[in-house]
Amino acid sequence: MRHRIGSMVAIVALLCGSGPVVAKENVATPYRWTNVAVGGGGYAPNIIFSQTERGLAYLRTDMGGAYRWDATAGRWMPLQDGNAVPSYMGVESIATDPRDANIVYLAAGMSARQPAAILRSADRGATWRATTVPFAMGGNEPGRGLGERLTIDPNRTSTLFFGSRHDGLWRSDDSGATWMKVTGFPVAGLGQPAEKQTHGGIAFVVVDPISGEAGQGSKRIWAGLADPGAEHLFRSDDGGRNWAAVKGPAADLLAAKGVIGADGTLYVGYSSGIGPSDAKTGAVWRFAADGAARDITPGDYGMGGFLGLAVSRSAPGTVAVSTIDRWNPGDTVWVSHDGGKVWEDVGTRSSRDVSATPYLLHEGKGADFGHWISGLAIDPFDANHVVYTTGATVYVADALKPTGPIVWKPWVRAIEQTAIITLASPTGGASLISGFGDLAGFVHTDLDRSPAPTFIDPYLSNTNNIDYAGRAPNIVVRSGSLYADRPREATLGWSDDGGTTWHPLKAPAIRPADGQPGKRYDLEGDAAVIVSADGVTFIVCTPVPLVTRDRGRTWGLAQGLRLNARPVADKVDAQRFYSVDFDHDALLVSTDGAKSFAPVAGAGLPPQLWPGKVYWREQQYRLVASPFAAGDLWFHVGDVLYHSVDGGRRFVQASGKLKVELFGLGKAVVGASTPAIFAVGTMGIQRGIWRSVDGGTDWTRIDDDAHRWGGRYRVVSGDPRIAGRVYLGTDGRGLFYGDPAGGEK
């Protein structure tokens, strides 16, 4: 909890029935890294087909980088795994060269106050040239489904335009190496945003290919504005030097998405908000090359805006649009074959086959059409091959035939675009249990297969902590949080079959000493839950920790614990629990099954322990009990790791030169006397993932320059049963397992 409850510290009433080691910087240990399969999982704002090569497509995500579809391999290829800049994993826009299939550009930047760059590749994303730019981006901000902001002039492919959020229109005439502001554009920009304020800015730039000649450049350029104002669509007929506003729908509708047909007709999707959660109304318009405008909005669309928009290159007149924030009856896709005169809602004859990614059934109901639909594309070589993106997956139609049922399937093989909050590798049962943001979490019985949903009762969109009983690993507990607009009866659950089925755990209300009404603090999602080594005792970390030994039928208190204490169970001795009193810089120990806690020496720890405190429910707790021996404790304070083998009486440093950010323990290698330590940290100037097999004396790097994932790490842990195995949870590139490339002995 981040707040105190008055003066309730005194009385509550329950309303219920050796010396430091020095690390050596060793050479890297080769590791083989593999995604734990889920498939998709997060928001992909848009998908872009190559106009020059059949079967070539790119996908941009809001925090997991970009992907390229490899038709030969039949899978998506991540293109930014070697990137070490966190901000570049939020991709604002993608542009494919209309003449050379090998050339692709990314506009990369997570948010307004983080670094931004234009990345250029001449080998389909295998390698990149990065150019930092003076304008901000928002690849993970509201409005990330607008676009496309980055475009290439098909008649002079060295010329690019970029519509920025805050600083107007920009141009490059040397393939993105340098950029200059287009001073003639009538909207100079809004400047940098105020705190927590976002702007749509110039949502898209479209170059008309029929308005110029090869090598000479195009004349007609369109740009759409997604900021409040009287005008939202602008046109230039002289290559971008001069611009004029083009009249469209009502001034409260923002130009969100723009695409152009082979005949020079521009189609524009409008929305009252920039998305993905603020669009109340919208419209679809078309603009002929001569400037003639026409409202072609589907007549029965109901509510929401239009962010998905696509035209067919192979079937003139075929155009598709999709809604966003159409909560009733739900988002859908309309298709027209006559330029928008007549529309069909294809959602009414659609179904979804999610057998390849069954997690999409995680809320206990059939997979719906999807939400946050901002990406929509028609294959330029096949008008029946239609794709759309959602907040959780990418759907492709088996064939968008004119009559009969349409079956959509996830098109996500090798896309792992998720944020991992926590994980546990128990001493028995499934090798991995994970806690995800948005997708609840999973029991992974097969790391290479998308898991079926099991975190259902209670269903929690975010799982914030997982614990298991060290000597009875079939007993698992978890806590989490729900979306704010959903009802909640429990945010805690326990399982006695390794996480396959669950039971809600409801903590009682707490009444403060001043007589105010009681409150169930467990419902806020901040209360972690832990379990004793034998699986009998549960402790719920509400502001006053609550203890139950009968699965929640009765509750009691642990004497000696302070407000907001976070106990940790010994993984071997069922009577032992530990807790850190950060207010008094003391380590507390219980040897009577959490009935009472008392200070223990804690010799060797720094005099101030507050650098080891966590302040957010999604942070990994820094005091860890080893599953291999009673009293074996590891405590991460600041960037230093400390180790005790006697239940906290005495600690020694166990990180040496490595500045530790995250750590976890795994099975010792043959001949070693201590668990393997896996850590995210920095040695000298090298940040990476490290392993020590001798208690922190020596460290070797186990990632490499091809596996950096933007450096966006959330949690790391070894496996207590497989020597050398490590699990790594990222913020955007999913969950990984790593094994030594040559095997572990």
MOSULKA-V36123 format. One record per residue. N is the residue number from 1. SS is DSSP state (helix for helix, strand for strand, loop for the rest). NEAR is the number of other C-alpha atoms within 10 Angstrom. Layout:
n: [N/N]
ss: [SS/SS]
near: [NEAR/NEAR]
This chain:
n: [1/2/3/4/5/6/7/8/9/10/11/12/13/14/15/16/17/18/19/20/21/22/23/24/25/26/27/28/29/30/31/32/33/34/35/36/37/38/39/40/41/42/43/44/45/46/47/48/49/50/51/52/53/54/55/56/57/58/59/60/61/62/63/64/65/66/67/68/69/70/71/72/73/74/75/76/77/78/79/80/81/82/83/84/85/86/87/88/89/90/91/92/93/94/95/96/97/98/99/100/101/102/103/104/105/106/107/108/109/110/111/112/113/114/115/116/117/118/119/120/121/122/123/124/125/126/127/128/129/130/131/132/133/134/135/136/137/138/139/140/141/142/143/144/145/146/147/148/149/150/151/152/153/154/155/156/157/158/159/160/161/162/163/164/165/166/167/168/169/170/171/172/173/174/175/176/177/178/179/180/181/182/183/184/185/186/187/188/189/190/191/192/193/194/195/196/197/198/199/200/201/202/203/204/205/206/207/208/209/210/211/212/213/214/215/216/217/218/219/220/221/222/223/224/225/226/227/228/229/230/231/232/233/234/235/236/237/238/239/240/241/242/243/244/245/246/247/248/249/250/251/252/253/254/255/256/257/258/259/260/261/262/263/264/265/266/267/268/269/270/271/272/273/274/275/276/277/278/279/280/281/282/283/284/285/286/287/288/289/290/291/292/293/294/295/296/297/298/299/300/301/302/303/304/305/306/307/308/309/310/311/312/313/314/315/316/317/318/319/320/321/322/323/324/325/326/327/328/329/330/331/332/333/334/335/336/337/338/339/340/341/342/343/344/345/346/347/348/349/350/351/352/353/354/355/356/357/358/359/360/361/362/363/364/365/366/367/368/369/370/371/372/373/374/375/376/377/378/379/380/381/382/383/384/385/386/387/388/389/390/391/392/393/394/395/396/397/398/399/400/401/402/403/404/405/406/407/408/409/410/411/412/413/414/415/416/417/418/419/420/421/422/423/424/425/426/427/428/429/430/431/432/433/434/435/436/437/438/439/440/441/442/443/444/445/446/447/448/449/450/451/452/453/454/455/456/457/458/459/460/461/462/463/464/465/466/467/468/469/470/471/472/473/474/475/476/477/478/479/480/481/482/483/484/485/486/487/488/489/490/491/492/493/494/495/496/497/498/499/500/501/502/503/504/505/506/507/508/509/510/511/512/513/514/515/516/517/518/519/520/521/522/523/524/525/526/527/528/529/530/531/532/533/534/535/536/537/538/539/540/541/542/543/544/545/546/547/548/549/550/551/552/553/554/555/556/557/558/559/560/561/562/563/564/565/566/567/568/569/570/571/572/573/574/575/576/577/578/579/580/581/582/583/584/585/586/587/588/589/590/591/592/593/594/595/596/597/598/599/600/601/602/603/604/605/606/607/608/609/610/611/612/613/614/615/616/617/618/619/620/621/622/623/624/625/626/627/628/629/630/631/632/633/634/635/636/637/638/639/640/641/642/643/644/645/646/647/648/649/650/651/652/653/654/655/656/657/658/659/660/661/662/663/664/665/666/667/668/669/670/671/672/673/674/675/676/677/678/679/680/681/682/683/684/685/686/687/688/689/690/691/692/693/694/695/696/697/698/699/700/701/702/703/704/705/706/707/708/709/710/711/712/713/714/715/716/717/718/719/720/721/722/723/724/725/726/727/728/729/730/731/732/733/734/735/736/737/738/739/740/741/742/743/744/745]
ss: [loop/loop/loop/loop/loop/loop/loop/loop/loop/loop/loop/loop/strand/strand/strand/loop/loop/loop/loop/loop/loop/loop/loop/strand/strand/loop/loop/loop/loop/loop/strand/strand/strand/strand/strand/loop/loop/loop/loop/strand/loop/loop/loop/loop/loop/strand/strand/strand/strand/loop/loop/loop/loop/loop/loop/loop/strand/strand/strand/strand/loop/loop/loop/loop/loop/strand/strand/strand/strand/strand/loop/loop/loop/loop/strand/strand/strand/strand/loop/loop/loop/loop/loop/loop/loop/helix/helix/helix/helix/loop/strand/strand/strand/strand/strand/strand/loop/loop/loop/loop/loop/loop/loop/strand/strand/strand/strand/strand/loop/loop/loop/loop/loop/loop/loop/loop/strand/strand/strand/strand/strand/loop/loop/loop/loop/loop/loop/loop/strand/strand/strand/strand/loop/loop/loop/loop/loop/loop/loop/loop/loop/loop/loop/loop/loop/loop/strand/loop/loop/strand/strand/strand/loop/loop/loop/loop/loop/loop/loop/strand/strand/strand/strand/loop/loop/loop/loop/loop/strand/strand/strand/strand/loop/loop/loop/loop/loop/loop/loop/strand/strand/loop/loop/loop/loop/loop/loop/loop/loop/loop/loop/loop/loop/loop/loop/loop/loop/loop/loop/loop/loop/strand/strand/strand/strand/strand/strand/loop/helix/helix/helix/strand/strand/loop/loop/loop/strand/strand/loop/loop/strand/strand/strand/strand/strand/loop/loop/loop/loop/loop/loop/loop/strand/strand/strand/strand/loop/loop/loop/loop/loop/loop/loop/strand/strand/loop/loop/loop/loop/loop/loop/loop/loop/strand/strand/strand/strand/strand/strand/strand/loop/loop/loop/loop/loop/strand/strand/strand/strand/strand/strand/loop/loop/loop/loop/loop/loop/loop/loop/loop/loop/strand/strand/strand/strand/strand/strand/loop/loop/loop/loop/loop/strand/strand/strand/loop/loop/loop/loop/loop/loop/loop/loop/loop/strand/strand/strand/strand/strand/strand/strand/loop/loop/loop/loop/loop/loop/loop/strand/strand/strand/strand/strand/strand/loop/loop/loop/loop/loop/loop/loop/loop/strand/strand/strand/strand/loop/loop/loop/loop/loop/loop/loop/strand/strand/helix/helix/helix/helix/strand/strand/strand/strand/loop/helix/helix/helix/helix/helix/helix/helix/loop/loop/loop/loop/loop/loop/loop/loop/loop/loop/loop/loop/loop/loop/strand/strand/strand/loop/loop/loop/loop/loop/loop/loop/strand/strand/strand/strand/loop/loop/loop/loop/strand/strand/strand/strand/loop/loop/loop/loop/loop/loop/loop/loop/strand/strand/strand/strand/strand/loop/loop/loop/loop/loop/strand/loop/loop/strand/strand/strand/strand/strand/strand/loop/loop/loop/loop/loop/loop/loop/strand/strand/strand/strand/strand/loop/loop/loop/loop/strand/strand/strand/strand/loop/loop/loop/loop/loop/loop/loop/loop/loop/loop/loop/strand/loop/loop/strand/loop/loop/strand/strand/strand/strand/strand/strand/strand/strand/loop/loop/strand/strand/strand/strand/strand/strand/strand/strand/strand/strand/loop/loop/loop/loop/loop/loop/loop/loop/loop/loop/strand/strand/strand/strand/loop/loop/loop/loop/loop/loop/loop/strand/strand/loop/loop/loop/loop/strand/strand/strand/loop/loop/loop/loop/loop/loop/loop/strand/loop/helix/helix/helix/helix/loop/loop/loop/loop/strand/strand/strand/loop/loop/loop/loop/loop/loop/strand/strand/strand/loop/loop/loop/loop/loop/strand/strand/strand/loop/loop/loop/loop/loop/loop/loop/strand/strand/loop/strand/loop/loop/loop/loop/loop/loop/loop/loop/strand/strand/loop/loop/loop/loop/loop/loop/loop/strand/strand/strand/strand/strand/loop/loop/loop/loop/strand/strand/strand/strand/strand/loop/loop/loop/loop/loop/strand/loop/strand/strand/strand/loop/loop/strand/loop/loop/loop/loop/loop/loop/helix/helix/helix/loop/loop/loop/loop/loop/loop/loop/loop/loop/loop/strand/strand/strand/loop/loop/loop/loop/loop/loop/loop/strand/strand/strand/strand/strand/loop/loop/strand/strand/strand/strand/strand/loop/loop/loop/loop/loop/strand/loop/strand/strand/loop/loop/loop/loop/loop/strand/strand/strand/strand/strand/strand/strand/strand/loop/loop/loop/loop/loop/loop/loop/loop/loop/strand/strand/strand/strand/strand/strand/strand/strand/loop/loop/strand/strand/strand/strand/strand/strand/strand/loop/loop/loop/loop/loop/strand/strand/strand/strand/loop/loop/strand/loop/loop/strand/loop/helix/helix/helix/loop/strand/strand/strand/strand/strand/strand/loop/loop/loop/loop/loop/loop/loop/strand/strand/strand/strand/strand/strand/loop/loop/loop/strand/strand/strand/strand/strand/strand/loop/loop/loop/loop/loop]
near: [20/10/7/11/14/9/10/18/15/9/11/16/16/18/14/13/8/8/9/16/16/16/19/15/16/10/10/15/16/17/21/14/18/14/20/24/21/28/28/28/26/27/29/30/32/31/24/23/21/23/19/16/15/14/16/19/20/24/26/29/30/27/28/33/29/30/22/22/22/14/12/7/8/10/16/21/20/22/21/24/19/18/19/19/17/22/27/32/31/29/32/36/33/24/21/25/20/20/16/14/17/17/17/22/26/25/28/30/32/25/21/23/13/14/19/28/22/27/21/22/17/16/12/19/23/14/14/20/15/19/16/18/19/13/23/23/31/29/29/23/22/19/27/29/33/31/33/25/26/25/25/26/26/23/22/19/20/17/18/23/27/29/28/25/28/24/20/22/27/18/21/18/16/12/17/24/16/13/21/13/17/19/14/13/20/14/17/16/18/13/13/16/14/8/6/7/10/19/24/29/29/29/30/29/26/25/29/24/22/16/17/18/13/13/12/12/20/23/21/21/21/23/27/32/26/29/26/16/11/13/23/26/23/20/23/19/16/14/17/21/12/15/19/14/16/16/16/22/19/14/14/19/28/32/37/36/31/29/23/23/20/16/14/18/21/22/27/30/28/31/27/24/29/29/26/23/16/16/22/19/21/27/27/25/19/23/19/15/16/8/13/11/18/16/15/17/20/19/9/9/21/16/20/27/33/36/37/31/29/29/29/24/20/15/16/15/19/19/25/26/30/26/30/33/23/23/13/9/9/17/24/22/24/21/23/18/18/13/19/24/13/14/21/16/18/18/16/13/11/18/17/18/14/16/13/18/24/17/25/26/16/21/18/14/8/13/16/15/18/20/22/24/34/32/29/26/25/25/23/22/18/16/20/18/17/21/24/29/29/24/20/23/25/30/23/20/20/15/15/22/13/12/8/9/16/19/16/22/20/23/22/21/18/19/29/24/28/26/26/29/26/28/28/24/25/25/21/17/18/19/18/22/22/22/29/26/22/20/24/27/31/24/23/22/15/13/19/12/15/20/22/20/21/21/27/19/19/23/27/30/22/25/31/31/27/25/25/31/28/27/19/21/23/21/24/27/27/29/30/32/25/20/11/8/6/6/8/16/12/24/29/29/26/27/19/17/13/21/25/17/15/22/18/21/24/18/28/22/18/23/19/20/15/11/10/9/9/15/14/15/19/27/21/16/22/22/27/27/30/27/31/29/26/19/22/16/21/24/26/25/23/26/23/22/22/22/25/19/17/11/18/18/13/15/19/16/18/17/13/16/23/20/19/19/18/26/26/24/30/30/30/22/19/23/18/22/28/27/21/25/22/17/11/12/15/19/21/22/26/24/16/12/20/28/15/16/23/15/17/16/15/19/14/17/23/15/11/13/20/16/14/19/19/15/11/12/20/21/16/21/20/22/22/21/25/23/24/19/16/18/22/21/23/25/24/24/20/16/16/19/27/22/26/23/17/14/23/24/17/17/25/18/23/27/27/20/21/26/18/23/21/22/24/24/26/27/22/24/17/10/9/12/11/21/25/27/26/30/30/24/21/18/20/10/6/11/19/21/28/23/27/22/23/18/21/27/18/21/29/21/25/24/21/14/11/11/19/20/26/24/21/20/25/22/25/26/25/28/23/23/15/15/20/25/21/29/27/26/27/24/24/27/28/26/28/18/21/20/19/17/13/10/12/12/9]
